[in-house]
Amino acid sequence: MTNIQHNDSKSSNRKKIIVLGSGPNRIGQGIEFDYCCVHGLLAIKECGFEAIMVNCNPETVSTDFDMADKLYFEPVYWEHLWEIIEHEQPYGVIVQLGGQTALKLAKKLTEKGIRIIGTSFDNMDIAEDRGRFSDMLKELEIPYPEYGSAYTVEEAIEVANKVGYPVLVRPSYVLGGQRMRIVINDDELEKAVVSILKHIPDNKILIDHFLDRCQEAEVDAIYDGDELHIMGVMEHIEPAGIHSGDSNAVLPPFNLTPLVVTTMEHYSSKIAKALNIRGLINIQFAIKDSKVFVIEANPRASRTTPFIAKAYQIPYLNIATKIMLGEKKLADFNYEKKLEGFAIKEPVFSFNKFPNVNKELGPEMKSTGEAIRFIKDLRDPYFRQLYKDRSMYLSK
């Protein structure tokens, strides 16, 4: 019996860029990253490269047959990706536009000698590794919550007592705050750690001192190696402790002092420079007693990047992709922000389809999407009700 192998994909001689999507929609990662991938593909084609999309979600625009020069409708797993890379021999791969799913493949790509377009894997890993990231913040003299890591219940209890309760306990390298908990004593910590080890065995457990009753805000920015552009500063209405994906967020900030905003922007610049970012970065902040703390940094497009681009009517993903490719610098673009009043990011929940899910919000993300609402001023009834609800959270 003759084994005949046939390949319908004909590889061209053009310089190719592969864009990794985020796979199926899931909590913490969904249609927002499709927006990022689509604008990335358009930018790649505008720069004269062949744009190749790898994704397996039929609900997305990035998988439309005419969006990329070539579409591989395949799961975003290493085995599938490696076969595509061997066949196409791309100039490089973009992992910044497909959420955490794409970012997780950066290590394998680097080990195989495949070029990562934009920020290098090692610098992305500093942001992802809590220990390395905190060491960097310490060197930069940027405040951050005390932290530690553990692999067992005993180690976790020792770390928690060292950094001080309440603590935020979570597994490392997970999506949407999966199994993240705020605990206030050893008994609660033990239950949380046992749950993590049961469902995600052999995972390093991160333990951070939780800054209770503080404001939370975030910055989305683009860095080109020389200059930082702040796309937007967003203030969360809900206090820290509610996952950023579940929080209503206001653009621009409405209740942060100019000094706090300037400090956030200054810290963002120092972090982007230290990580040698090329392209996108999202940084989460906590503000307590007017002191700014850095919670985490995501060296990729965030869920809020498309929100900011739409609110300000600036093609930020197109700009960021061209900077990743080294084709442009920030000075080559015009940034005329067209927003009168405020834009509010509203989380969308699907509790009616999941009636048995606990509806109480916390550090583990539960929203399944987001919407945008424009208001002219802070007297808007919708905003006033949101802010009233925030007071209820703080009074608990």
VENBEL-V686632 format. One record per run of one state. SS is the DSSP state (alpha for helix, beta for strand, coil for the rest). FROM is the first residue (numbers start at 1). TO is the last residue. Records with the same first field share a line. If there is no record, write none. Layout:
# VENBEL-V686632
SS=FROM-TO  FROM-TO
This chain:
# VENBEL-V686632
coil=1-15  21-25  27-28  30-30  47-49  56-60  64-69  74-77  89-91  95-98  104-105  112-115  117-120  129-129  141-143  145-146  151-152  164-166  172-180  184-185  200-204  210-214  224-227  237-243  247-248  252-257  275-278  289-290  299-302  313-315  325-329  333-341  349-368  376-380  396-396
beta=16-20  26-26  29-29  50-55  70-73  92-94  116-116  144-144  147-150  167-171  181-183  205-209  215-223  228-236  249-251  279-288  291-298  342-348  369-375
alpha=31-46  61-63  78-88  99-103  106-111  121-128  130-140  153-163  186-199  244-246  258-274  303-312  316-324  330-332  381-395
